[in-house]
C-alpha cells in the first residue's frame, strides 16, 4: 500500500519553497503528499495518513493538531523562523528527519490535551480539543473580567483581571509562561490555571490534578469577552455561558527522534546559561 503523509505549511516564502522541494522528494520515494491547506475542512480518520509534517512555528503545529483532531495521526514539527517549543527539529535537518519518519525510525510521545465545552442555557454550542490552552480574554475596550471559577463543582474564586489561561503541561511554555506561569514537564498529570494581569496580587498561577474538571462563568452584564482555542480560533462568550474544561480522552501523538533530550531542548529554547559543576 502506498505511503501517504500530510503537510501543514507556514505561509512564509522559505517554508513554502521548502515544502514544494520536500513534496517532490517524497514523490520520488513513492510517498503521496496531502496538503493541510487544501483539506483542513475534511476530518481525518485514524490511519488515513502515516504522519503529518508541520513546517513552521508553533502556530503551524497547532493547525496540524486541529487537522488531525481525534485521529491520533502522529505529527512532527519542523521549525522555520523564530522560537518554537513544539518543533522536534529545525529546517536544517528537514530531509533527514522526514526520511527517519518515512523509514519508521521514530517514537511517538503522547501529549495530554484538554476538552473545552461551552454551554448556553442547556445546550452545548461549541466543543473543542486543545493541545496548549484555552484562554479567556477581554477586548480592548472591555473592563476587567470577573471570572467565577469552580473546580470539581467546588467554588474556587473570582479571578479579576485581563483574563484567564487554562493550560496543559505542553502549553506551560506558551502563553501561560509569558503570563508568569510555571514550566511543567509534558508528562506531568496536571492542569495549569494562570490569571492574566490579575487585579489582586494574591491570585497566582495554580496547578491542579488533571483528573479535575474546571467550570467557568462570567459576571452578569459583561461584554466583549472572547474564548480562544490554542490561539487558532476565537469564540465570543455571553455572560450566561458556562465554560467546562477537563482532560480530553484523546491524546496528541507527537513524533520524537533519537538523540534529543527534553531538558536539552528546554535549556536551548529558554536560553538558560551555565554548565555542569
Secondary structure, DSSP 8 states (H G I E B T S, - for coil): --EEEEEEE-SSHHHHHHHHHHHHHHHHTTEEEEEHHHHTTS---TTSSSEEEEEESHHHHHHHHHHHTTS---EEEEE-SS--SS-SEEGGGHHHHHHHHHTT--EEEEE--EEEEEEETTEEEEEEEESSEEEEEE-TT---EEEEEEETTEEEEEEEESEEEEE-SGGGGTHHHHTT-----TTS-EEEEEEES-SSTT---EEEETT--EEEEE-TT--SEEEEETTTEEEEE-TT-EEEEEE-SS-EEEEE-TT--HHHHHHHHTT------
